[in-house]
Amino acid sequence: MQFIIKDLKNVEHGPIDAETLAKWVDEDRVTAETPVRSSLMANWKNADQISFLEERLAEQAVRRQKSATMTEKSGSILKKAKSRLAAKFIPKSTSKFEQKRPPQYAQMLPRFMAGLYDLVLIILVGGFIYGIGITYAYYYPASKTDNSKQEIAEKDNMMTAVLKAERDRRVEIERRFEAARKLQKGEELEKSKKAFEAEFKAEKIKSEEIRDELHENNLTADCPPYTFADKNAGYQISSIWVDETTGEKYICLNGKAAAARWLSAKDLTYIVTLCLTILAIVILFFNAFCLGYYSQTFGMWFWGIFITRRKISEVYFFRAFIFTLLYPFCFIFSPLFVYIFRRGLHEILSNTRLIRIFSNRNA
């Protein structure tokens, strides 16, 4: 029967016959704890479980006990501990596959496209956040627009010119119709009447279009805007109203008739700034989480690149946070640094690098 043994480094030796195995016990190459199996079986067992080795192992134990000193025992324990620590913590030598497939550093095109995809995602998230902010502005601050004033906004010179132009055009149509009616009779008069009715109808449509397209501002008001400062008075969304008595500026959010909503520019600036701050915080921590946990953002995942430390090891949350924080300030220099160093400035400062998921055989 042939046997195979496994040494302390888990390296297999054999197959060897029973006589050689017994000789190895005498030479202390095999001990009672040495794993041994038959070449015909896959199950391992210790050498002291093999019957024909019992006598030789007993002699080995006596021999080793007599010859061992305290120093040798300590040295043996220390050696075993070092061996176990080495097996646990010292990295194994690279395989031939790893030597043939070194990391391929991310080039500028996938970096740019990944950034573009992430930008699209940021715009979508930003649109959602700003939508919430504008909705809040519309239903809370702008809903407090003064509705106590019943006067029409014509006095603020918004519609005066428009109404005068409309009246002048209609007076001119009526004048021509009256002149024609004096000279025409019968069927000819009926045709002229229908023609002037069509002209009046066209004028009405034109006036309505002018009102709908009218976008006026009131920069010399003597009071805050009110609900009757609406589309009928010439105001539309984004119209500006300046109260000269306080210097306060207002923006129109809705020009609905008799229900206009105006928001102080100060409040609008505060809401926009708050939304921008929230968006920046969300982007910063979301990207740091993605890079620290998955080593990729959405755009990087799509274009097959991910982040590692400079010596190709895992990036944790703090380093990912620093990378994300530096990116907006350093991305403009990326093409130059990637061309020279194969790493962006923000990667150098955060001790990271971007590499391709697929390695290059000839790199």
Secondary structure, 3 states (H helix, E strand, C coil): CCEEEECCCCCEEEEECHHHHHHHHHCCCCCCCCEEEECCCCCCEEHHHCHHHHHHHHHHHHHHHHHCCHHHHHHHHHHHHHHHHHHHHCCCCCCHHHHHCCCCECCHHHHHHHHHHHHHHHHHHHHHHHHHHHHHHHHCCHHHCECCCCCCHHHHCCCHHHHHHHHHHHHHHHHHHHHHHHHCCHHHHHHHHHHHHHHHHHHHHHHHHHHHHCCCCEEEECCCCECCCCHHHCCCCCCEEEECCCCEEEEEEECCCCCCEEEEHHHHHHHHHHHHHHHHHHHHHHHHHHHHHCCCCHHHHHCCEEEEECCCCCCCHHHHHHHHHHHHHHHHHHHHHHHHHCCCHHHHHCCEEEEECCCCCCC
